[in-house]
Amino acid sequence: MFGRIGPMEIILVLAVALIIFGPAKLPELGRSIGNGLKEFRKATKDLKDSITFDAKDSINLDDNGSDKNE
């Protein structure tokens, strides 16, 4: 019950936002939120790629190290 947001709740949130921020500020606010989400996703992807690269690099070092010891 608490985890679901229906169309009436979304309309209510948008109406409250319109009353609080006004029609002139809403596009700017939407742009700001969109840019923030875009930067967050980019940072998350970069971190994931870095961890994946480090893990692959670590595996390659282990493989190369074990070949030298044999």
Summary of the structure (lengths in Angstrom):
residues: 70
radius of gyration: 23.5
end to end distance: 61.1
largest distance: 72.8
contacts: 126
relative contact order: 0.05
helix: 84%
strand: 0%
